[in-house]
Amino acid sequence: FARLYDMAGKQLAELKGDLGLARSLSGTTEDQNVAKQLVGIADGKQKAADKTAKDRTAAAKKAKDAKTAADKKVVEQKPKFNAAKTKSDAATKAFDTAAKALVAAKKATVDTTKKSTDLKKVADTAKKAADVATKKSADAAKASEAAKKAAAEAAKKLTAAQEAAKKAADDAAKKKAAEAVKAATDAKAKADKAATDNAKVAADAKKASDVATKTSTDAAAASKAAAAAKTKADAAGKVAQTKNDTTKKAKDAADKETAKQKGELKKTTDAQASADRTQKLAVKATSDAQVSLKAANADKTAKDAQQKIVDAAVAKDTAAAKAAEKPITVVAFSPDGKLLLTGGADQKIHVWYATTGQAVETVGGHAGAITSLSVSPSGVVLSGGADKLAAAWDISPGWSAAGQLGPQADKPLDLSTSPFVSRVLSIDFSHDGKMLVTGGGDPSRSGELMIWDVAKKTLIREIKDAHSDTIFGAEFSRDGKKLLSGAADKFVKIFDVVSGKHIRSFEGHTHHVLDVSWKADNASIASAGADNVIKVWNVDTGEQRRTIGGYSKQVTSLRFVGIGENVISCGGDKSVRYHKTGNGQNYRSFSGGTDFMYAAASSRDESFVVAGGEDGTVRLWNGKNGKLVKAFSR
């Protein structure tokens, strides 16, 4: 190693190791920490899945017991219902019979009442007729007696006239007597005829009277019989009514009991059906829980295995970094004194910042230890080594285009051949640097999301209809398996990188989603919106973990810092901020921006923060205390 001192003799830094190996170790150490997080998450999921499986198994047993109990209750209730139904049916039958008997009795009562009334009328009429006939017979008998008496008187007078005629002395007296005899004879004949006629009339009247009397007697007897029949019918009607009331009461009671038992049966069968559904759901839930547990166990096993692989890589890189700490035999400063170069047994030239001792670059090319170093006034580095090689190096940073995506390389301004429909608003490399995602699209028409092969500079896949409006943010998950995007359609979405299949959507922003970012453990994502908020989401469930406010204008840029839970963001209100996604705390802000801020980034260890905006200035802050380090502007 080498030590760097200031002019007062104070040690500023100790220079040792290989920058490339240090970077590799830093990367694998970060991977190790992420692997530990993933193991922790997998362990939590495994325990939760195990508990869920046990709970589901217990619930399934409970559901089975409940189903068995419900089945038993149904078995016990059915005979009760059937007995009540049988009794109800018998009561209904008895009531129907009684009701029919009551109807018949009521009809009989009506019929006998009518018949009794009709016969009473007939009897009364016959009685009147008999009375009239009897009176007429009496009157005829009386007239007959009077006629007989008159005939007797006439016979007596005739006899007297005949005796007088016999005694008449002279002719005049004889004549008078003869006239008297003739008159008496005529009167007697007339009286006899009247007596005979009256006797006949009296006999006819007597006969009619006897017939009328018999008719009246018969009618009275029939009326009496009808009245007795009515009385009997009334009594039968009362009996039928009583029986009807009794059977109806019995039927109502039986029906009520049947309804009760039917209700109990329905209650038990409903409970049985519910228990059956619950049992089936419990069985399915148990099966699903076992599947989830199996998946959680497999995931935990895989994460443990990955942890071991990463641990081995860290051990390997640690050993390599330690092994690279070889003797430094030559040193040299750059002409401006800003850089320090070292060389030695590791066969490499190491470039350091002279003021801080921070490694800048490592240059390899010698096959033996470097034995001499020199820097020309123009900045060219000369080196000599034990491999009998002297070499010149240009260590000034140089940038050149590695390629372009879109128009043809030989016609870079001919946009007609570009696969991009409009502006490209978001880009992100996969963690291994092999893939690049681009996001954009035609405003209000389409969201364009494309995945590119970096080495070949060719399109791997376009995810069709990813969003219905322009995509403003896109980022690969750390493992490179999933792709996160946010767009003007207010949605945040996750897609499978290999298949392009949509996995989940996150809805909650009320305006454009302007940026998105993954947490290193892939358990959480964050999104920034034109609705002036940051939202943190649960990847597994799609639920919002938290909404972070505080911005007065759009949140334009967002990134998780390193492998932790903190995010760096900036917005249209000129501010740049650190937040904790766990509780939403804005624990540090960076001032100095004079206009709308568009982009912000942080070093992994939060040592530095950089942001740029509408005022055309890039500002660099100390991430630990928020102080402005430098502002870069044209």
Order of alpha helices (4+ residues) and beta strands (2+ residues): beta-beta-alpha-alpha-beta-beta-beta-beta-beta-beta-beta-beta-beta-beta-beta-beta-beta-beta-beta-beta-beta-beta-beta-beta-beta-beta-beta-beta-beta-beta-beta
